[in-house]
Amino acid sequence: MDLLFHALSDATRRDIVRRTMEESFSVSTLARDYPMSFAAVQKHVAVLERAGLVTKQRRGREHLVAGNAAALRAAHDALDRLELLWRERVARMDDLLATDPDSREKTCR
């Protein structure tokens, strides 16, 4: 999971994932749209591939990069679990404050 969120922490990599979820692209086609070298885009794709966010499939002389919806779903599910955990904690704090009026004053100080 750490690899997945590390890979998504970069704007270029998120954009590559977004584009490859819509259709497959060769690395050279992807590289045309970024203000960086082909090698830099290859490195971004390698990070995404290690995280499982994209797959590469050889077609002739090219490697086509395709997004992996299952990996994105795993990230989404992990964030949903964290959101639920924090919502439950906030609800418990709200309940505590509602049952103990003095605690609200103590909390606001």
Rosetta constraint file for C-alpha pairs under 8 A:
AtomPair CA 1 CA 5 HARMONIC 6.42 0.50
AtomPair CA 1 CA 75 HARMONIC 7.54 0.50
AtomPair CA 2 CA 6 HARMONIC 5.95 0.50
AtomPair CA 3 CA 7 HARMONIC 6.01 0.50
AtomPair CA 3 CA 50 HARMONIC 7.50 0.50
AtomPair CA 3 CA 51 HARMONIC 5.12 0.50
AtomPair CA 4 CA 8 HARMONIC 6.35 0.50
AtomPair CA 4 CA 48 HARMONIC 7.72 0.50
AtomPair CA 4 CA 51 HARMONIC 4.81 0.50
AtomPair CA 4 CA 52 HARMONIC 7.26 0.50
AtomPair CA 4 CA 53 HARMONIC 7.19 0.50
AtomPair CA 4 CA 71 HARMONIC 7.84 0.50
AtomPair CA 4 CA 75 HARMONIC 7.24 0.50
AtomPair CA 5 CA 9 HARMONIC 6.09 0.50
AtomPair CA 5 CA 75 HARMONIC 7.46 0.50
AtomPair CA 6 CA 10 HARMONIC 7.66 0.50
AtomPair CA 7 CA 13 HARMONIC 6.64 0.50
AtomPair CA 7 CA 14 HARMONIC 7.85 0.50
AtomPair CA 7 CA 47 HARMONIC 6.11 0.50
AtomPair CA 7 CA 48 HARMONIC 5.74 0.50
AtomPair CA 7 CA 51 HARMONIC 6.58 0.50
AtomPair CA 8 CA 13 HARMONIC 6.24 0.50
AtomPair CA 8 CA 14 HARMONIC 5.49 0.50
AtomPair CA 9 CA 13 HARMONIC 7.76 0.50
AtomPair CA 9 CA 14 HARMONIC 7.53 0.50
AtomPair CA 10 CA 14 HARMONIC 6.26 0.50
AtomPair CA 11 CA 15 HARMONIC 6.16 0.50
AtomPair CA 12 CA 16 HARMONIC 6.22 0.50
AtomPair CA 12 CA 44 HARMONIC 7.64 0.50
AtomPair CA 13 CA 17 HARMONIC 6.20 0.50
AtomPair CA 13 CA 44 HARMONIC 5.99 0.50
AtomPair CA 13 CA 45 HARMONIC 7.32 0.50
AtomPair CA 13 CA 48 HARMONIC 6.99 0.50
AtomPair CA 14 CA 18 HARMONIC 6.14 0.50
AtomPair CA 15 CA 19 HARMONIC 6.13 0.50
AtomPair CA 16 CA 20 HARMONIC 6.02 0.50
AtomPair CA 16 CA 30 HARMONIC 7.47 0.50
AtomPair CA 16 CA 45 HARMONIC 7.78 0.50
AtomPair CA 17 CA 21 HARMONIC 6.04 0.50
AtomPair CA 17 CA 48 HARMONIC 7.92 0.50
AtomPair CA 17 CA 53 HARMONIC 7.00 0.50
AtomPair CA 17 CA 54 HARMONIC 6.98 0.50
AtomPair CA 17 CA 67 HARMONIC 5.77 0.50
AtomPair CA 18 CA 22 HARMONIC 6.94 0.50
AtomPair CA 18 CA 67 HARMONIC 7.70 0.50
AtomPair CA 19 CA 23 HARMONIC 6.68 0.50
AtomPair CA 19 CA 24 HARMONIC 7.99 0.50
AtomPair CA 19 CA 67 HARMONIC 7.97 0.50
AtomPair CA 20 CA 24 HARMONIC 5.22 0.50
AtomPair CA 20 CA 25 HARMONIC 6.58 0.50
AtomPair CA 20 CA 54 HARMONIC 7.64 0.50
AtomPair CA 20 CA 65 HARMONIC 6.56 0.50
AtomPair CA 20 CA 66 HARMONIC 4.92 0.50
AtomPair CA 20 CA 67 HARMONIC 4.74 0.50
AtomPair CA 21 CA 66 HARMONIC 6.43 0.50
AtomPair CA 21 CA 67 HARMONIC 4.47 0.50
AtomPair CA 21 CA 68 HARMONIC 7.06 0.50
AtomPair CA 21 CA 69 HARMONIC 7.20 0.50
AtomPair CA 22 CA 67 HARMONIC 7.84 0.50
AtomPair CA 23 CA 66 HARMONIC 6.66 0.50
AtomPair CA 23 CA 67 HARMONIC 7.88 0.50
AtomPair CA 24 CA 64 HARMONIC 5.86 0.50
AtomPair CA 24 CA 65 HARMONIC 5.31 0.50
AtomPair CA 24 CA 66 HARMONIC 4.61 0.50
AtomPair CA 24 CA 67 HARMONIC 7.46 0.50
AtomPair CA 25 CA 29 HARMONIC 6.15 0.50
AtomPair CA 25 CA 30 HARMONIC 6.30 0.50
AtomPair CA 25 CA 64 HARMONIC 5.19 0.50
AtomPair CA 25 CA 65 HARMONIC 5.29 0.50
AtomPair CA 25 CA 66 HARMONIC 6.90 0.50
AtomPair CA 26 CA 30 HARMONIC 6.33 0.50
AtomPair CA 26 CA 62 HARMONIC 6.10 0.50
AtomPair CA 26 CA 63 HARMONIC 5.47 0.50
AtomPair CA 26 CA 64 HARMONIC 4.31 0.50
AtomPair CA 26 CA 65 HARMONIC 5.86 0.50
AtomPair CA 27 CA 31 HARMONIC 6.06 0.50
AtomPair CA 27 CA 38 HARMONIC 7.90 0.50
AtomPair CA 27 CA 41 HARMONIC 7.37 0.50
AtomPair CA 27 CA 42 HARMONIC 6.70 0.50
AtomPair CA 27 CA 45 HARMONIC 7.83 0.50
AtomPair CA 27 CA 62 HARMONIC 7.71 0.50
AtomPair CA 27 CA 63 HARMONIC 6.56 0.50
AtomPair CA 27 CA 64 HARMONIC 6.69 0.50
AtomPair CA 27 CA 65 HARMONIC 6.71 0.50
AtomPair CA 28 CA 32 HARMONIC 6.52 0.50
AtomPair CA 28 CA 38 HARMONIC 6.78 0.50
AtomPair CA 29 CA 33 HARMONIC 7.58 0.50
AtomPair CA 30 CA 34 HARMONIC 7.52 0.50
AtomPair CA 30 CA 41 HARMONIC 7.59 0.50
AtomPair CA 31 CA 36 HARMONIC 7.51 0.50
AtomPair CA 31 CA 37 HARMONIC 7.21 0.50
AtomPair CA 31 CA 38 HARMONIC 5.43 0.50
AtomPair CA 31 CA 41 HARMONIC 5.74 0.50
AtomPair CA 32 CA 38 HARMONIC 7.99 0.50
AtomPair CA 34 CA 41 HARMONIC 7.88 0.50
AtomPair CA 36 CA 40 HARMONIC 6.26 0.50
AtomPair CA 36 CA 41 HARMONIC 7.08 0.50
AtomPair CA 37 CA 41 HARMONIC 6.54 0.50
AtomPair CA 38 CA 42 HARMONIC 6.16 0.50
AtomPair CA 39 CA 43 HARMONIC 6.26 0.50
AtomPair CA 40 CA 44 HARMONIC 6.39 0.50
AtomPair CA 41 CA 45 HARMONIC 6.20 0.50
AtomPair CA 42 CA 46 HARMONIC 6.12 0.50
AtomPair CA 43 CA 47 HARMONIC 6.29 0.50
AtomPair CA 44 CA 48 HARMONIC 6.33 0.50
AtomPair CA 45 CA 49 HARMONIC 6.02 0.50
AtomPair CA 45 CA 54 HARMONIC 7.58 0.50
AtomPair CA 45 CA 65 HARMONIC 7.98 0.50
AtomPair CA 46 CA 50 HARMONIC 6.14 0.50
AtomPair CA 47 CA 51 HARMONIC 6.33 0.50
AtomPair CA 48 CA 52 HARMONIC 6.23 0.50
AtomPair CA 48 CA 53 HARMONIC 5.21 0.50
AtomPair CA 48 CA 54 HARMONIC 5.74 0.50
AtomPair CA 49 CA 53 HARMONIC 5.81 0.50
AtomPair CA 49 CA 54 HARMONIC 4.96 0.50
AtomPair CA 49 CA 55 HARMONIC 5.77 0.50
AtomPair CA 49 CA 56 HARMONIC 7.53 0.50
AtomPair CA 52 CA 68 HARMONIC 6.94 0.50
AtomPair CA 52 CA 71 HARMONIC 6.11 0.50
AtomPair CA 53 CA 67 HARMONIC 5.98 0.50
AtomPair CA 53 CA 68 HARMONIC 5.10 0.50
AtomPair CA 53 CA 69 HARMONIC 7.55 0.50
AtomPair CA 53 CA 71 HARMONIC 5.42 0.50
AtomPair CA 53 CA 72 HARMONIC 6.68 0.50
AtomPair CA 54 CA 65 HARMONIC 6.35 0.50
AtomPair CA 54 CA 66 HARMONIC 5.33 0.50
AtomPair CA 54 CA 67 HARMONIC 4.30 0.50
AtomPair CA 54 CA 68 HARMONIC 5.09 0.50
AtomPair CA 55 CA 65 HARMONIC 5.67 0.50
AtomPair CA 55 CA 66 HARMONIC 5.35 0.50
AtomPair CA 55 CA 67 HARMONIC 6.44 0.50
AtomPair CA 55 CA 68 HARMONIC 6.75 0.50
AtomPair CA 56 CA 63 HARMONIC 5.80 0.50
AtomPair CA 56 CA 64 HARMONIC 5.33 0.50
AtomPair CA 56 CA 65 HARMONIC 4.57 0.50
AtomPair CA 56 CA 66 HARMONIC 6.41 0.50
AtomPair CA 57 CA 63 HARMONIC 5.38 0.50
AtomPair CA 57 CA 64 HARMONIC 5.15 0.50
AtomPair CA 57 CA 65 HARMONIC 6.63 0.50
AtomPair CA 58 CA 62 HARMONIC 5.83 0.50
AtomPair CA 58 CA 63 HARMONIC 4.40 0.50
AtomPair CA 58 CA 64 HARMONIC 6.15 0.50
AtomPair CA 59 CA 63 HARMONIC 5.98 0.50
AtomPair CA 59 CA 64 HARMONIC 6.73 0.50
AtomPair CA 68 CA 72 HARMONIC 6.78 0.50
AtomPair CA 69 CA 73 HARMONIC 6.07 0.50
AtomPair CA 70 CA 74 HARMONIC 6.21 0.50
AtomPair CA 71 CA 75 HARMONIC 6.44 0.50
AtomPair CA 72 CA 76 HARMONIC 6.16 0.50
AtomPair CA 73 CA 77 HARMONIC 6.02 0.50
AtomPair CA 74 CA 78 HARMONIC 6.14 0.50
AtomPair CA 75 CA 79 HARMONIC 6.26 0.50
AtomPair CA 76 CA 80 HARMONIC 6.13 0.50
AtomPair CA 77 CA 81 HARMONIC 6.20 0.50
AtomPair CA 78 CA 82 HARMONIC 6.40 0.50
AtomPair CA 79 CA 83 HARMONIC 6.10 0.50
AtomPair CA 80 CA 84 HARMONIC 6.13 0.50
AtomPair CA 81 CA 85 HARMONIC 6.18 0.50
AtomPair CA 82 CA 86 HARMONIC 6.27 0.50
AtomPair CA 83 CA 87 HARMONIC 6.03 0.50
AtomPair CA 84 CA 88 HARMONIC 6.11 0.50
AtomPair CA 85 CA 89 HARMONIC 6.35 0.50
AtomPair CA 86 CA 90 HARMONIC 6.13 0.50
AtomPair CA 87 CA 91 HARMONIC 6.08 0.50
AtomPair CA 88 CA 92 HARMONIC 6.19 0.50
AtomPair CA 89 CA 93 HARMONIC 6.29 0.50
AtomPair CA 90 CA 94 HARMONIC 6.13 0.50
AtomPair CA 91 CA 95 HARMONIC 6.13 0.50
AtomPair CA 92 CA 96 HARMONIC 6.10 0.50
AtomPair CA 93 CA 97 HARMONIC 6.13 0.50
AtomPair CA 94 CA 98 HARMONIC 6.06 0.50
AtomPair CA 95 CA 99 HARMONIC 6.19 0.50
AtomPair CA 96 CA 100 HARMONIC 6.14 0.50
AtomPair CA 96 CA 103 HARMONIC 7.91 0.50
AtomPair CA 97 CA 101 HARMONIC 6.15 0.50
AtomPair CA 97 CA 103 HARMONIC 5.86 0.50
AtomPair CA 97 CA 104 HARMONIC 5.63 0.50
AtomPair CA 100 CA 104 HARMONIC 7.33 0.50
AtomPair CA 101 CA 105 HARMONIC 7.31 0.50
AtomPair CA 102 CA 106 HARMONIC 6.44 0.50
AtomPair CA 103 CA 107 HARMONIC 5.92 0.50
AtomPair CA 104 CA 108 HARMONIC 6.17 0.50
AtomPair CA 105 CA 109 HARMONIC 6.53 0.50
